[in-house]
Amino acid sequence: MRVIARIDKGGTEQIRVVLHEWREQVYCDIRLWYEKDNGFHPTTKGLRFSAELLPGLRAAIDAAIRTIEAGEDIGDSREVKT
């Protein structure tokens, strides 16, 4: 298991991006962690998916950022092209 990033949400929570291997497949886990008893523990709130899907997720996140930066109406139901 390799922690790629820890994103502090303030207080006792953080989002972690973790890569891990299971049955010779690489997976990405993006999950909310909480602090308790001087350590962090994962919650059930998160995503786990094959690392092969990361390029598509990156394209979708880039599209979301472009939409926000352009000040577009996010209530519009049109799908943004990635």
C-alpha positions as CSV (number, residue, x, y, z in Angstrom):
1,M,0.0,0.0,0.0
2,R,1.3,3.5,-0.9
3,V,-0.2,6.7,0.3
4,I,-0.1,9.2,-2.6
5,A,-1.7,12.2,-1.0
6,R,-3.3,13.3,2.2
7,I,-5.7,16.2,1.9
8,D,-6.6,17.9,5.2
9,K,-10.3,18.7,5.6
10,G,-9.6,20.5,8.9
11,G,-10.2,19.2,12.3
12,T,-9.9,15.4,12.5
13,E,-10.6,14.4,8.9
14,Q,-8.6,14.0,5.8
15,I,-9.0,12.5,2.3
16,R,-6.4,10.0,1.3
17,V,-5.5,8.8,-2.1
18,V,-3.9,5.4,-1.8
19,L,-2.6,2.8,-4.3
20,H,-2.6,-0.8,-3.4
21,E,-2.2,-4.2,-5.1
22,W,-4.6,-7.1,-4.7
23,R,-4.4,-10.3,-6.7
24,E,-1.8,-8.8,-9.0
25,Q,-4.1,-5.8,-9.9
26,V,-3.4,-2.2,-8.9
27,Y,-6.3,-0.3,-7.3
28,C,-6.8,3.3,-6.3
29,D,-8.6,4.2,-3.1
30,I,-9.9,7.7,-2.5
31,R,-11.4,7.7,1.0
32,L,-12.3,9.8,4.0
33,W,-10.2,9.1,7.1
34,Y,-10.9,10.2,10.6
35,E,-8.6,10.7,13.6
36,K,-9.2,8.7,16.8
37,D,-6.9,7.5,19.6
38,N,-3.8,9.3,18.1
39,G,-4.2,7.6,14.7
40,F,-6.2,7.8,11.5
41,H,-8.8,5.2,10.4
42,P,-10.6,4.8,7.1
43,T,-14.4,5.3,6.8
44,T,-16.8,3.6,4.4
45,K,-17.1,6.9,2.6
46,G,-14.9,6.6,-0.5
47,L,-14.2,5.0,-3.8
48,R,-12.0,2.0,-4.8
49,F,-11.5,1.2,-8.4
50,S,-9.0,-0.3,-10.9
51,A,-6.0,2.0,-11.5
52,E,-6.8,1.6,-15.2
53,L,-9.7,4.0,-14.8
54,L,-7.4,6.8,-13.4
55,P,-7.0,8.6,-16.8
56,G,-10.7,8.8,-17.3
57,L,-11.2,10.1,-13.7
58,R,-8.4,12.7,-14.3
59,A,-10.2,13.9,-17.5
60,A,-13.5,14.1,-15.6
61,I,-11.9,16.1,-12.7
62,D,-10.2,18.4,-15.3
63,A,-13.6,19.0,-16.9
64,A,-15.1,19.8,-13.6
65,I,-12.4,22.3,-12.8
66,R,-12.8,24.0,-16.3
67,T,-16.5,24.2,-15.7
68,I,-16.1,25.9,-12.3
69,E,-13.3,28.2,-13.6
70,A,-15.5,29.3,-16.5
71,G,-18.3,30.2,-14.1
72,E,-20.7,27.9,-16.0
73,D,-24.1,27.1,-14.5
74,I,-23.7,23.9,-12.7
75,G,-27.4,23.3,-12.6
76,D,-27.3,22.7,-16.3
77,S,-27.9,19.0,-17.0
78,R,-25.7,18.8,-20.1
79,E,-22.7,16.5,-19.8
80,V,-19.4,18.2,-20.1
81,K,-17.1,16.7,-22.7
82,T,-13.8,15.2,-21.3
